[in-house]
Amino acid sequence: MTRDVGLAEELAQDALVAALEQWPESGVPRNPGAWLMTTAKRRAVDTFRRNERYEKKLGEIGREQEYEEEPDFTAGLDDHIEDDLLRLVFTACHPVLSTEARVALTLKMIGGLQTHEIARAFLAKETAIAQRIVRAKKTLGDAKVPFEVPEGADRVARLSSVLEVIYLIFNEGYSATAGEDWMRPALCEEALRLGRILAGLMPKEPEVHGLVALMEIQASRSAARVGPNGEPVLLMDQDRTKWNRILIGRGLAALELSETLTGGAFGVYAAQAAIAACHARARTGEETDWARIAVLYEGLGKLNPSPVIELNRAVALSMAVGPEAGLEIVDKLTSEPALKSYHLLPSVRGDFLSKLGRLDEARAEFERAAEMTGNDRERTLLLNRAAECTPRV
């Protein structure tokens, strides 16, 4: 309504503050969403009244206040997207913004991620991401773009950004950037829920099914990834009897559907799902087809060149061939600017060095990785690994 994303944020926050102040005394209204919307709209009217440039808009919004019954605030929205959050994601991924700006803004405003969490996802500096989000808001405001749900070809054009948003929300839940918890299950569940809805909405899009497959299979390990005291449990140490076989079955079915739609070819998300499927099919860590995983990472790197993918390929190759092969790749990655503050690079390097018996070097790498991570649980794990590399007297 305001066509100004910054102002819309302020109005929404003001309405929430008003609710926190009034509801404890007056009680929660019968329709909380309508109450919040009405409060925000009234404050918008007040704002426009103080600014003569918005007289026309004042009239439009003011007329909408003339009602006796609670209004239907979903009027005009695409009936085929029944989920409010997914509707907002599609709306915010507007083509007037660059892909990176769309994703960053949507993760911040709708995904609930903090700026430093988004920065980790993009392997970028926090200040750069903050500036990107500010510029994106200004661009939307200057362009006066209508926030509306796209249909047909316009919806398909926004799909890649929407998929990336859901993927990054899931990743933050699966491996939290900071804080005391190793995982944030609520984010994983919300991303998976959105993915399943999207698969029903766009059943002919193979990468939608590829992403759902990836999230289903990854989520299947959740119970095994955390120890009794909340400590991280790495993949090779997990009790695979705790893996959720129902989620694995759903994931494998979604992956098969994705492959059927493409005639066997892999997209970026389907390729990652195929890698996850290799782990899901192995009864033990030793039975994992690491050679196939290395090949899949090589193919994924061609689809989406990234130093992180190359780092993962190094891990797979080390498991298939030996730590020397992995270390050779990792040593080349140490000069990558994007990985300068990426804690998993020294962590992986430390793992290879420890397997090669180069314990002093391994300890230094684990300690460096511990300094770089913002997650308390992960820091403890890395420091424990560093201590294991100290020779006993």
C-alpha positions in Angstrom: 0.0 0.0 0.0 2.8 2.5 0.8 5.1 1.2 -2.0 7.9 2.0 0.4 9.4 -1.1 2.0 11.3 0.8 4.6 8.1 2.7 5.7 6.1 -0.6 5.6 8.6 -2.2 8.0 8.3 0.8 10.4 4.5 0.7 10.3 4.5 -3.1 10.9 6.8 -2.7 13.9 4.7 0.2 15.3 1.6 -2.0 15.1 3.4 -4.9 16.9 4.5 -2.5 19.7 1.0 -1.2 20.0 -0.2 -4.8 20.4 2.3 -5.6 23.0 1.2 -2.5 24.9 -2.6 -2.9 24.6 -3.4 -6.7 24.3 -2.2 -7.6 27.9 -5.0 -5.2 29.2 -7.7 -5.5 26.5 -7.1 -9.1 25.5 -6.1 -10.6 22.1 -8.7 -9.5 19.5 -10.8 -12.0 17.6 -8.8 -11.4 14.5 -5.3 -10.4 15.5 -4.1 -10.1 11.9 -6.8 -7.7 11.0 -6.2 -5.6 14.1 -2.5 -5.3 13.3 -3.2 -4.4 9.7 -5.8 -1.8 10.7 -3.4 -0.2 13.2 -0.6 -0.1 10.7 -2.9 1.4 8.0 -4.1 4.1 10.4 -0.5 5.0 11.2 0.2 5.1 7.5 -2.7 7.6 7.1 -1.2 9.7 9.9 2.2 9.6 8.1 0.7 10.6 4.8 -1.2 13.5 6.4 2.1 14.9 7.6 3.5 14.8 4.1 1.7 16.6 1.4 3.4 14.6 -1.3 1.3 11.7 -0.4 -2.2 13.3 -0.5 -3.3 11.1 -3.3 -2.2 8.0 -1.5 -3.9 9.3 1.6 -7.2 9.3 -0.2 -6.7 5.8 -1.4 -5.8 4.4 2.0 -8.3 6.6 3.9 -11.2 5.3 1.8 -10.1 1.7 2.8 -10.8 2.6 6.4 -14.5 3.1 5.7 -15.8 -0.3 6.7 -18.0 -1.8 9.3 -16.8 -5.4 9.2 -13.2 -6.6 9.4 -11.8 -6.4 5.9 -10.4 -9.2 3.8 -6.8 -8.3 3.5 -6.1 -11.2 1.1 -8.3 -9.7 -1.6 -6.5 -9.4 -4.9 -3.9 -11.9 -4.0 -3.3 -15.0 -6.1 -5.7 -17.7 -4.8 -3.3 -20.4 -5.9 -0.7 -19.4 -3.3 -2.5 -20.0 -0.1 0.4 -19.7 2.2 1.0 -16.2 3.5 4.8 -16.5 3.9 5.4 -18.1 0.5 3.2 -15.4 -1.0 5.4 -12.7 0.6 8.6 -14.5 -0.6 7.4 -14.4 -4.2 6.3 -10.8 -3.8 9.7 -9.6 -2.3 11.7 -11.3 -5.0 10.9 -8.5 -7.5 12.8 -8.4 -10.8 13.6 -4.7 -10.3 16.4 -5.9 -7.9 19.4 -8.0 -8.8 19.2 -11.6 -7.8 21.6 -11.1 -4.9 19.7 -8.1 -3.6 16.3 -10.0 -3.9 17.6 -12.9 -1.9 19.4 -10.8 0.8 16.4 -8.5 1.3 13.9 -11.4 1.5 16.1 -13.4 3.9 16.3 -10.3 6.1 12.6 -9.2 6.0 10.8 -12.4 5.6 13.2 -15.2 6.5 14.1 -13.6 9.8 17.8 -14.1 9.3 20.3 -11.6 10.8 22.7 -9.7 8.6 25.7 -11.7 9.7 23.9 -14.9 9.0 23.1 -13.7 5.4 26.7 -12.6 5.0 27.9 -16.1 5.8 25.5 -17.6 3.2 27.0 -15.3 0.6 30.6 -15.6 1.8 30.6 -11.8 2.0 31.3 -9.1 4.6 28.5 -8.1 6.9 28.9 -4.5 6.0 28.5 -5.3 2.3 25.3 -7.3 2.9 23.9 -4.5 5.1 24.6 -2.0 2.3 23.0 -4.3 -0.2 19.8 -4.6 1.8 19.6 -0.8 2.3 20.1 -0.2 -1.4 17.5 -2.8 -2.3 14.9 -1.1 0.0 15.7 2.3 -1.7 15.4 0.8 -5.2 12.0 -0.6 -4.4 10.9 2.7 -2.9 12.2 4.8 -5.8 10.6 2.5 -8.3 7.3 2.6 -6.5 6.8 -1.1 -7.4 3.5 -2.7 -6.5 3.9 -5.6 -4.1 1.8 -8.2 -5.8 2.0 -11.9 -6.4 3.3 -12.7 -9.9 1.5 -15.1 -12.2 2.5 -17.3 -15.1 5.8 -16.5 -16.7 6.5 -13.8 -14.1 6.2 -16.3 -11.3 8.6 -18.7 -13.1 11.1 -15.8 -13.6 11.2 -15.3 -9.8 11.4 -19.0 -9.0 15.2 -19.3 -8.8 15.4 -16.5 -6.2 12.5 -18.0 -4.2 14.3 -21.4 -4.2 17.6 -19.8 -3.1 15.8 -18.1 -0.2 14.2 -21.3 1.0 17.5 -23.1 0.6 19.5 -20.6 2.6 16.8 -20.5 5.4 17.1 -24.3 5.6 20.9 -24.1 5.7 20.9 -21.6 8.6 18.6 -24.0 10.5 20.7 -27.0 9.7 24.0 -25.4 10.8 23.5 -22.2 12.8 25.9 -19.3 12.2 26.1 -18.2 15.8 24.6 -18.8 19.2 24.6 -21.7 21.7 22.7 -24.2 19.5 24.2 -26.4 16.8 20.9 -26.4 14.9 17.8 -24.2 14.6 15.1 -26.8 13.9 12.3 -24.3 13.5 14.0 -22.8 10.5 14.5 -26.2 8.9 10.9 -27.1 9.5 9.7 -23.8 8.0 11.9 -24.1 4.9 10.8 -27.7 4.4 7.1 -26.7 4.7 7.5 -23.9 2.2 9.3 -26.3 -0.2 6.5 -28.9 0.0 3.9 -26.2 -0.7 5.9 -24.9 -3.6 6.2 -28.5 -5.0 2.4 -28.7 -5.0 2.1 -25.3 -6.6 4.6 -25.9 -9.4 4.7 -29.7 -9.9 6.4 -29.5 -13.3 9.5 -27.6 -12.1 12.3 -30.2 -11.5 14.5 -28.0 -9.3 11.6 -27.5 -6.9 11.5 -31.2 -6.4 15.3 -31.3 -6.2 15.3 -28.8 -3.4 12.6 -30.6 -1.5 14.6 -33.9 -1.9 17.7 -32.3 -0.5 15.9 -30.8 2.5 13.9 -34.0 3.2 17.1 -36.1 3.2 19.2 -33.6 5.2 16.4 -33.2 7.8 16.2 -37.0 8.2 19.5 -36.8 10.1 18.5 -34.1 12.6 18.0 -36.4 15.6 21.4 -38.0 15.1 23.3 -34.7 14.6 23.0 -33.6 18.2 24.3 -35.4 21.2 22.5 -35.7 24.6 23.9 -32.4 25.8 23.4 -30.5 22.6 26.9 -31.2 21.2 27.4 -31.7 17.5 27.7 -35.2 16.2 29.6 -35.4 12.9 28.3 -37.5 9.9 30.7 -40.4 10.3 29.9 -40.7 14.0 26.2 -40.6 13.8 23.9 -43.4 14.9 22.2 -44.1 11.6 19.3 -45.9 13.3 18.2 -42.5 14.4 17.9 -41.3 10.8 14.2 -40.7 9.9 13.5 -43.3 7.2 10.1 -41.7 6.3 11.9 -38.4 5.4 14.5 -40.3 3.5 11.8 -42.1 1.5 10.1 -38.8 0.7 13.4 -37.3 -0.3 14.4 -40.2 -2.6 10.9 -40.0 -4.2 11.3 -36.3 -4.8 14.7 -36.8 -6.3 13.4 -39.5 -8.7 10.6 -37.2 -9.8 13.1 -34.4 -10.4 15.2 -36.8 -12.5 12.2 -37.9 -14.4 11.2 -34.4 -15.3 14.7 -33.7 -16.7 15.4 -37.0 -18.3 18.1 -37.9 -15.8 19.9 -34.5 -15.8 20.7 -32.8 -12.6 20.1 -29.2 -11.6 22.0 -27.5 -8.7 19.6 -28.6 -6.0 19.0 -32.1 -7.5 22.7 -32.7 -7.7 23.1 -31.8 -4.0 20.1 -34.1 -3.3 21.9 -36.9 -5.2 24.9 -36.4 -2.9 22.7 -36.6 0.2 21.1 -39.7 -1.2 24.5 -41.4 -1.4 24.7 -41.0 2.4 21.1 -41.9 3.0 21.5 -45.2 1.1 24.7 -46.3 3.0 24.0 -48.4 6.1 27.3 -47.3 7.6 29.8 -44.6 6.9 32.2 -47.1 5.5 29.7 -48.2 2.9 29.3 -44.7 1.5 30.1 -44.4 -2.2 32.6 -41.6 -1.8 33.9 -41.9 -5.3 30.4 -41.2 -6.7 30.0 -38.3 -4.3 33.3 -36.8 -5.6 32.1 -37.1 -9.2 28.8 -35.5 -8.3 30.6 -32.6 -6.6 32.7 -32.2 -9.8 29.5 -32.0 -11.8 27.9 -29.6 -9.3 31.0 -27.4 -9.6 30.4 -27.1 -13.3 26.8 -26.1 -12.8 27.6 -23.6 -10.0 31.3 -22.8 -9.7 32.1 -22.2 -6.0 35.1 -22.6 -3.7 32.7 -24.1 -1.1 31.7 -26.8 -3.6 35.4 -27.5 -4.3 36.1 -27.7 -0.6 33.3 -30.4 -0.3 34.8 -32.2 -3.3 38.1 -32.3 -1.5 36.5 -34.0 1.5 34.8 -36.6 -0.7 38.0 -37.2 -2.6 40.0 -37.6 0.6 37.5 -40.3 1.7 37.6 -42.1 -1.6 41.4 -41.9 -2.3 43.1 -40.6 0.7 43.8 -37.4 2.7 46.7 -36.4 0.5 44.4 -35.9 -2.5 42.1 -33.8 -0.4 44.9 -31.7 1.0 46.2 -30.9 -2.4 42.9 -29.3 -3.3 42.5 -27.5 0.0 46.0 -26.0 -0.2 45.0 -24.3 -3.5 41.8 -23.0 -1.8 43.7 -21.1 0.9 44.3 -18.2 -1.5 40.6 -17.9 -2.3 39.4 -14.4 -1.0 35.9 -15.7 -0.5 37.1 -18.3 2.0 39.3 -16.0 4.0 37.0 -15.9 6.9 35.3 -19.3 6.2 36.0 -21.4 9.3 35.4 -24.7 7.5 38.5 -24.3 5.4 41.0 -24.6 8.3 38.7 -27.1 9.9 38.8 -29.4 6.8 42.5 -28.8 6.4 43.1 -29.7 10.1 41.2 -32.9 9.6 43.4 -33.9 6.6 46.6 -33.0 8.5 45.6 -35.0 11.5 45.0 -38.1 9.4 48.4 -37.6 7.9 50.0 -37.5 11.4 51.0 -33.8 11.1 49.5 -33.1 14.5 51.1 -29.7 15.3 49.9 -28.3 12.0 46.5 -29.8 12.5 46.1 -28.4 16.0 46.9 -24.9 14.7 44.3 -25.2 12.0 41.6 -26.4 14.4 42.4 -23.6 16.8 42.2 -21.1 13.9 38.8 -22.5 12.8 37.6 -22.2 16.4 38.4 -18.5 16.5 36.6 -17.9 13.2 33.3 -19.6 14.0 30.5 -17.8 15.8 28.7 -20.9 16.9 29.5 -21.9 20.5 28.9 -25.6 20.0 31.0 -25.7 16.9 33.8 -23.8 18.7 33.9 -26.4 21.5 34.0 -29.2 19.0 37.0 -27.6 17.1 38.9 -26.9 20.4 38.3 -30.6 21.4 39.8 -31.7 18.1 42.7 -29.4 18.6 43.3 -30.9 22.0 43.3 -34.4 20.5 46.2 -33.3 18.3 48.4 -32.5 21.4 50.8 -35.4 22.1 50.3 -36.9 25.5 53.3 -36.7 27.9 
